[in-house]
Amino acid sequence: MRPILLSGHERSLNQIKFNREGDLLFSCSKDNVVNVWFAHNGERLGTYDGNNGTVWSLDPDYSSTLLVTGSAANEMMLYEVSTGTRLFKWDFPTAVKRVQFNSDGTQILCITEERMGHRGSLQVFRINRDLASWTQQSKTPTRTITFSGPRATVAAWAPFDQYIITGHDDGKVAMYYHDAEEPESGIDAELEEKQTKAHPGNVVTDLQMSADRTYFITSSKDKSSKLIDTKSLSIIKTYQTQTPLNSAALHPTRPYVILGGGQEAMNVTTTSARQGKFEARFWHKVFEEEIAALPGHFGPLNTIAISPNGKCYASGGEDGYVRVYWFDPSFFTAKLYGPDLELGADDQ
């Protein structure tokens, strides 16, 4: 597995995302550049200009028509993917830390930061997808949840967009019911359906859904990753590592999870790459055993994304590089449960 090295950022990566087909890879970093790449060869297709500061988060919609970004300049931007045209801008009192389209691209959720007397919040905006007027979007959120307790750091849509799952800086994972027709707004304690202390006392750094969104994986600075059921928020599996984790991703077709992190960035110059544990770590999803570690980055891994078809994965690091790995054929033919437990051709 020789990586394709993508060099298009001058500062550390914040988030990378594949589109639904897996042929495009989007990346954003602590500079103001948002890039899109061809996943098969690493060629840069283009950039999305207009952000004035660190871009914390991005997400393409299901059809790769629209792209949303959230930045430290207190802005959320909407772009046309194919041309790079900026269609609309939302302004906020604080930074936008996380953005995500819902399943049909008609709504966007965003997480705003708690700062300068402003409470952190989760806001949902309805998107006008009419080509003739999609530069005209509503600046009024259809739903606002204000966090009175620990601030939210990550969020994602649950199946059928019925719920919104949030991760917080005290390790809490919470669920909020979302009615698209009559969404409620208010204080988080009043609207919260369920919660669990997945990582007590430590910030939840990433939250990624499975392919069918019935379960999801979290990562945290407490050096662990948790597999959690979406409906009950019960913890299914725990992957305990020896390094703070910044990102975790689920493979869609094989029973693997990929975890990434490393020693804190401020201490990177005082240690070697081996001691800093800057590898992407593969764990067996069922057996909770580490099975491989793939080195490459010269600093902590900040974000990991796996292609929806499962044929490759990408990682973005503190060193400013994105590395794309295409899996060898042996990755898909390995006997994961031993020869006695493998399914025969007639059983599949």
N, C-alpha and C positions, 0 to 999 in steps of 0.2 A: 504494500500500500504506500506508494509514493505520493506525497501531498502536492497539490497545486497551491502555490503561494501567491496570495493576492495582496498587492501593495497599493493601496489607494487612500490610506489615512495617515495623518501625521501624529495622531494621539491614540490613546487606548480605545479599544472597541467597547461599546455599550450593549449592542444587540445586533444579532443577525437573524434573518428569517428567509426560508424558502417560500416560493409561491406554491399553490396547490398542485401544480404539475411537476414541480421540482426542477424545472429547467432554468429558473432564475433565482438568484440569491441577492437579497438586499442587506445592506450593512450601514450602521451609523456609529459614530464615535464621539469622543470629547472635543473633536474639532467640529466645524459646522457643515461637514460634508456628508451627504447621503449618497451612497453608490448602489448601482445594480449591476450584477455580473452574470455572465453565462456560466452555469454550474459545470457544464461538461468540459470546458477548457480554461476557465478562469479569465476570459476576456471581459474587459469592462464595457458594458453596453452604454452606460451614461451616468449622469449625476442629477440630483435634484437640489437646485439652488434656492436660496431665500431664507434659510435659517440663520439666526444671528448669534447663536451660541452652541453649547454642547447639546447634541441631539441624544436624548436618553432612550427613546423607544420609537419603533416603527412597526407597521403592519400592512401588507397588501391584502386586498379583498379576495374573495373566492375566485373571481374571474380575471385577476391581474389587470383590472381596469383602473382602479383607484389605489392610492397609497396614502396613509396617514402617518404623520410624524409628531412627536412631542418633544419639546426642547426646554433647556434651562432659561431661555429668553422669555418664558411665560407664554409660549405660543404653541398652538396645535395647527398643523398645516395639512391641507388636502391637495394631492397632486394627481395628475393623469399619468399613469405608468408609461404609456407608449411614447409620449412626447416630452415629459418632464415639466409640463405646464403647471404652475401653481394655480389652483382653482379657488381656494378659500383659506382664510386664516381666522382662527379663534384666539382671543386674548384672555388671559387669566391673571389673577393677582400674584400667583406663585408658579414655580416650575411644574411642567407636566412630566411625570416620571414614567407613566405607562399608558399605552394606547392599544386598542384592539378592535377590529371589526367583528360584528356578529356573523352568524353563519351565512346569511344571504346579503350581507353588505349594506343593509338599510339602517344600521345603527352603529355608533362608535362609543365605546366606553373610554374614559380617561381618568387617571389618578393624579390629583394635584398635591403638591407638597405642603406640609405645615411649616409656615415661616412668617416672620415679621407680623405677628398678631393674627394671621389668617389661619383658620383651621384647614387641615387636609380634607379632601373630599373625593368622592367618586361621582362623576357626572356622565350622563348618557345623552348623546345628541342623535337626532334623527337625520338621515342623509337623503337629500334630494338627488336621485339618480337620473333625472331627465336630462338627456344630452343637451337640449336646447337651453336649459336654465341651471345647469349644475354648478355654475359660478355663484348662484344665489342659494346660500344655505342659511339655516336658522342659527342665530347666535344664542338662543335660549335653550338650555338643556331641558329635556323632557323628564329627567329624573336627577335628583341630587341627594346624595347621602353624605352628611357631614360627620366626620370622625371626632367624637368627643374624647375617646381614649387613645390608645396607641395608633400612630398613623399607619396607613396602608402603604405598602411598597410595591406590590404586584397585584394583578387581577386578571381574570379570564372568564369567558362565557362558559356556562355549563351546557349540557345537551338541550337542543331545541330553544336555546336562549331563555330558558325558564328561570334560571338562577344565575347569579354572578358570584364567583368565588374570589375572595381577597386574601392576601397574605400580609402580615403586619410586622412591625419592627420589634415586637415583643415575642415573636414566634407563634402568634395566634393565626389560625386559618378560619375564616368565617364565610357563611353563606347568606346571601340576600335574595329573596324572591323578586323576580322581575316580571311585571305584567306590561307588555308592550302597549296595550291599549290604555290602561290607567295606571301608570307607574306612580309609586308613592315617593315622596321626598321627606327628609327629616333627619333626625339624629340616628346614628348607627345603632345605638342600644335599643331604640324603639322598633327598628326594621329588621334587625338581625334574626335569622331563622335558626341557625345552628352555629356552633363554633367548637374548635378543638385546639388545645395547646400542643401543636405539632413539634415546635422547637422552643421550649420554655426559656425566656430571657434572651433569645438570640434572634436577629433579624432574618426574615425569610427573603432570600436573595433572588429566587426564581420560582416560577410556577408554570408548568407546561402540561397540557391535557394529552390524554391518549388519543388515538385515531378516532375512536367512537365517543370520546369525552365521558365515559362512564367512570374513569378514575384518572388521577393526575399525580404528578411527581413534584416535590418541592426540594429546594436546597437551602442550606443555611450556614451561617458562620460557626455554628456549633459542631461542624465537621460531620454532619449527618445529612442524609437525604431520606425522605419518607414517601412511600406510595400510599395514596389516600383515596378512599372510595368517595365518589362525587355525591351520592345520595345521602349517605349517613355521616360522612366526614370521619369514618373510622380508619385508623392507620392499619394498612394491610401488611406492608413490609418496611423494614428499616435497613438502610445501608450506611454503616458506620465507618468512616474513613479516618485518616490521620492528618487531614489538612482542611482548613476552612474552604467551604464550597461556594462558588459564585453562580453555578448553573448546573442544570440536570435535564436530560432529555430521554424520551422513551423511544425505542426502536419500534416501528409499526408492524413488522413482520417476524422479527426474531425476539426471543425472550431476553433482551439485553436492555440495560440502562447505561447511559454514558454520563459520567460526572466530571466536572471540571472546577478547578480553583487553584489554590496554592498559597504560599506565604503572602502576607499582606504586602501590597505594592510598595509601601514606604520602606520596607526592609529588603527589597529585591537586590539592591546593590551590595548587600552584606553577606550574601549566600550564593552558593552555586545552584545551577538549574536542578541538579539531582536532589540536593537537600531541600530546595524550595518546593519540590513535588508539583512541578508545573505540567504534569502529564494529564492527558484525557484518560480517565479510568473506566474500564468496562466492568460492569457487575452483572451477574445472572439475576434476572428479575425475580425468579421463583426461589432459588436456593440462597439468595442473599450472600453470594460469594464473589469476591473480586477475581476476575479471570484474566485480565490483561491491562496493561498501562502503555499508552502510546505517547512518547515524548515529542518535542518539536518546538514549542514556544519558549521564549527566553524570559517569560514573566508569567504571572497568574493568568489562567483562562477566565475570561469574564463572561463569555456567552457561548452556548453550544446549540446547534440546530441540526436535526436529522431530516433528510429529504423525505417527503410523504411516501415515496415508493420504497424507501429503505435502502437504496443502492449506494448512498454516500452520506457523509456527515461533514459539517463544517464547524470550526471553532475560531473564536476571535479572542485575542489576548491583549495584555497590557502593553505588549511590544508594538502594537499598531498593525499587525498582520492578521489576515484571515487565511486559514489553511483548510483546504477542501480535500478530503480523503474519499476515494472511491474504493469500495470494498472488493477484495479479491473473490473469485468464484468459490474458494474454499470456505469463505465466511458463511455462505448460504447452504453448504453441503455438510457442515460439521454435525456430528452426532451430539446434540446438546444434552440429552438425557441418558446417554449410553445406548448401546445397540439393543438391549432388551426392552427398552421403553419407546423406541422409535416406531412411528406409525408406518405401516406398509402402504403400498400404492393403492390397495383396495380400501383402506381405511380413511384416506384423506378426502 
